[in-house]
Amino acid sequence: MCDIGKYKPPMRDVSIISATLEHTDNPKKILNNMLNSTKKLIIIRTLVGNKNLNKTFDNKKIFPLRYKIRQF
């Protein structure tokens, strides 16, 4: 495995990215890396809606870590 935001993944026939893009700082770069390293099929599961949302969740009482939440 590798961080697909920093490195191009190895070439594969099929790539699956599930519940990941909505938590990244640069989803376009990740998609580009996936497209350039996949020969046949990419399966993407992410949040899609009527609004383009980009928020950071930072409530240590509920969850100890900060994380990004997006909707495309």
Residue pairs with C-beta under 8 A, 6 or more apart in sequence:
2 9
4 17
4 30
4 33
4 34
5 24
5 25
5 26
5 29
5 30
5 33
7 33
8 33
8 36
8 37
9 15
9 33
9 34
9 37
10 37
11 37
11 38
11 39
12 37
12 38
12 39
13 38
13 39
13 40
13 41
14 38
14 40
14 41
14 42
14 43
15 34
15 37
15 38
15 41
15 42
15 43
16 42
16 43
16 45
17 30
17 34
17 42
17 43
17 44
17 45
17 46
18 43
18 44
18 45
19 45
19 46
20 30
20 46
21 27
21 30
21 31
21 44
21 46
21 70
21 72
22 46
22 47
22 68
22 69
22 70
22 71
22 72
23 67
23 68
23 69
23 70
24 30
24 68
24 70
25 68
27 70
27 72
31 44
34 42
35 42
46 72
47 69
47 70
47 71
47 72
48 71
48 72
49 71
49 72
51 71
52 71
52 72
53 69
53 70
53 71
54 68
54 70
55 68
55 69
55 70
56 66
56 67
56 68
56 69
57 63
57 66
57 67
57 68
57 69
58 66
